[in-house]
Amino acid sequence: MSGLEVRGLGAGYRGRPVLDGVSAQVRPGGWLGVIGPNGAGKSTLLKAVAGLLAHRGEVLVDGTELRGLPRRERARLLAYAPQNPQLPLGLSVTDYVLLGRTPHLRPLGREGRADLEVVEGLLERLDLAGLAGRALPTLSGGERQRAVLGRALAQRAGVLLLDEPTTGLDVGHAQALLELVDELRAELGTTVVSTLHDLTAAGQYAEELVLLHDGGVAARGPAEEVLTQPVLSRHYDARVQVWPAPDGSRVVAPARG
Amino acid sequence: MLPVLGGVAALVLALLAAVLLGAAELGWQRVLAEIAAQLTGGHSPLSEREAAILWELRVPRAVLGALVGSALAVSGAAFQGVFRNPLADPYLLGSAGGAGLAVTAVLVLVPQAAGTTGLAQAAAFAGALGGVGLTWLLGRSAGGDAATLVLAGVAVGAFLTAGQTFLQQLRLEDLQQVYLWIMGRLSPTGWREVLLVLPLLVVSAVVLCACGRLLDVLGVGDEEAAALGVHPGRARAVVLVAASLATAAAVSVAGLIGFVGLVVPHLVRLAAGGGNRVVLPLSLLFGGAFLVLADVLARVVLAPAELPIGVVTAFTGAPFFAFLLHRRRRA
């Protein structure tokens, strides 16, 4: 069980600042949803936390500051699944998920029995066991996203950073994937930080939301505080309507006229 | 395991064919008897001259063919892996242009020294590494990612080849010698070439095969590889240095033999599938077997004249490649 804390984080690309002074906190085993309009810096935040971008400020896992930590050790604490993963040539689903064991191997080492067992268990859990030998390009969109999730989970890191995990999935597959993440979070005690375009889904799955706008935190809190018509209208520059749904969640939809 | 055994078998059979067949009629039974005699210390059935043809011409040539073919194929597989580019081959980063320019310079500017093969070989080796070095410097200054390096290789290769063409035009009478070198050939002067390149090729091949899994990790892209705890730039540098040394060594003794480094990794990938840790060692084995057999054809088809081996590799490799592509599309 690892908690995550971000203090005064600033990051950008080639002198173009994107984020400044962002702070956020997730309890061990919690789920933080990162929302915000396009270009607000949601992916940048995840990359900076994963250590893939130079950044100012502090990132702490279980109270330990990550700056200066070797990459391999960082990769044992944080797993990252990007929005548009590149699929390597020629690998089977098993080979691909096994790549997640990299931070646990010696630099030019090979996987052992234990690594294979971790991966076999994950494939079973992700309903990919029947596809273990299949080549990645032959998978459907939903299967591919599960394989990417499997690779991140194979790192056995306490914190899972998911950048738009439901990209390209229909409502049913998106729901199945988010349910799966939620179940694994409960089973393994993994802390989840995810960006999500779908505000309704963000409110349903994340315990707490952070709304990024203009490089900073514009709103934070549980869904019923952040997913409100005035907050969303202002920061997304959109006409939206928000209703309470019978299941207690909030439905966000665009409004016309 | 099965594909590896297949590769070993292919290489052994190819070497055997290369030793048994040749312009001089030694007779295959007598060659086998000679090999058995050497192994058991028995009586040799060959005359002194025949034994010299076998042990000083055919055998070193077959071994050199295996080494060069292995080096080109494993380097090609490594380049394809590093650049995630199926069209990558060992000459991608300017080693061909650099070696071509350096050898042409020697043949044209120091014609009296051209007879001494050592100078041309040293020039080819240095030129190949120089070409890659230039590409590396240019690529680094422009960002250093894989795509930039490939573009830098195209620019450096074109520039060096233009320099080579310019030098050729200065002395057209040397054109044929340059041309022969560019087509590639395996005609070692005894065991000298084998001993020259063997240490470098063994080290490079071991390093490359050890990097198979690392190449698979690089296959997910630089950013994700970094998230898995790998330094993509460092990993790429190690693989490129090893592959470039192997390529330069092969080019120094065999000229520019095309197609082996491009096609063999693809054949292996199509036939056996799998990631780089399967493709690299199999490319090593089948690359050696392929080039040895190509050299047998080059020696036998127009005997006693010889075909340039590059013609054979392209002539046999291309249709087979087309067949495999076609089959994959239907599958």
Interface residues (C-beta under 8 A of the other chain):
Chain A: K47 A50 G51 L52 P70 R71 R72 E73 R74 A75 R76 L78 A79 Y80 P82 P85 Q86 L87 P88 L89 G90 L91 S92 D95 L99 G100 T102 P103 L108 R110 A135 Q155
Chain B: G81 R84 P86 A210 C211 R213 L214 D216 V217 G219 V220 G221 E223 E224 A226 A227 L228 G229 V230 H231 R269 G273 G274 G275 N276 V279
